[in-house]
């Protein structure tokens, strides 16, 4: 079980500490919600976690399936809505190349991405669009 320490630093900023590794990250409220936008906002971290989780699970599945990932990069777009203010959608664009390149292996990795724990943890009302572009 992982634990994290959270500290409010004032001026709508927080410091997050991953207790096991002592790694720290900071958050700031976005400019459109009274912050400076100087770092990830808490909702940015949720959206970014989608992409990070997808790529991690794709990497695990690639190792298990004997697939070499030659290139894997993407963009995540967070869509806010409300009221109340909340994430209403995430759009993920994935660009990848693999070896051996086959439709079967592409499907294996796409399924891995679509079933990562973060995606599965998002509320069903949050729209999730995932676009794969294979090199």
GISUL-V939721 format. One record per backbone hydrogen bond with DSSP energy under -1.0 kcal/mol. CO is the residue of the C=O (numbers start at 1). NH is the residue of the N-H. If there is no record, write none. Layout:
{{CO & NH} {CO & NH}}
This chain:
{{3 & 19} {5 & 17} {7 & 15} {10 & 13} {12 & 29} {13 & 9} {14 & 27} {15 & 7} {16 & 25} {17 & 5} {18 & 22} {23 & 18} {25 & 16} {27 & 14} {29 & 37} {30 & 33} {30 & 35} {40 & 28} {41 & 45} {42 & 46} {43 & 47} {44 & 48} {45 & 49} {46 & 50} {47 & 51} {48 & 52} {49 & 53} {50 & 54} {51 & 55} {52 & 56} {53 & 57} {54 & 58} {55 & 59} {56 & 60} {57 & 61} {58 & 62} {59 & 63} {60 & 64} {61 & 65} {62 & 67} {68 & 99} {71 & 97} {73 & 95} {75 & 93} {77 & 91} {79 & 88} {79 & 89} {81 & 86} {86 & 81} {88 & 127} {89 & 79} {90 & 129} {91 & 77} {92 & 131} {93 & 75} {94 & 133} {95 & 73} {96 & 135} {97 & 70} {97 & 71} {99 & 68} {102 & 106} {103 & 107} {104 & 108} {105 & 109} {106 & 110} {107 & 111} {108 & 112} {109 & 113} {110 & 114} {113 & 116} {116 & 120} {117 & 121} {123 & 126} {127 & 90} {129 & 92} {131 & 94} {133 & 96}}
